Amino acid sequence: MPKKFIQKFMPDPKTLQKHKYLRVFGKLLDKPNLWVLNRKSAPGAFAVGLFVGWMPMPFQMVAAAGLAIMFNVNIPVAVALVWITNPVTMPFMFYVAYLLGSKLLGLESQHFEFEASWQWLEASLSTIGPPFLLGCFVLGIVCASVGYLVINSLWKYSILFKWQKRK
């Protein structure tokens, strides 16, 4: 695992603890495992970040920080990974989630046109909402699981590589 490379970009824990959205967590931020990269905190942080990234909700970064604290995994990595959902990727990701949810529920996917209004949102929650939310949840679980397994495997591989190099 390129631990030193990643740690160069990680912010100072003291600065993050003073951030206006993270102050809400108070003394919970004092656990050292929340700020270091090790073989237990990195894969879990990837899982948390990828899962929350698929959830269609505001303040994803705060939710990722809360889950990282709950599972005692690296906060900066978990928070950074929610940015897989950004204005460029979000339409594609959420459309795929809707199609998957429709398939899982046995519904035919409907043609709809997005409209940025409260009325459209209220009307759509009953029609496209359930398949969309189910698809987001399933894809969140799948991506979190795959992310965890890949990072955990890469971490183990890098340790084995270092041991082989020492011999």
QUIHUNOR-V831741 format. One line per field, one symbol per residue. psi: psi as a letter, one per 20 degrees, with the letter a starting at -180 (. if undefined). Layout:
# QUIHUNOR-V831741
psi=???
This chain:
# QUIHUNOR-V831741
psi=pmghghhhiprphhghhiqhhihhiciijiphiiiqorihhghhhgggghghhipnqrlhhggggghhggjlroghggghiijhorhghgggghggggggggghikqppqpqpqpmqhgggghhhhgigghghggggghggghggggggghgghggghghghghhh.
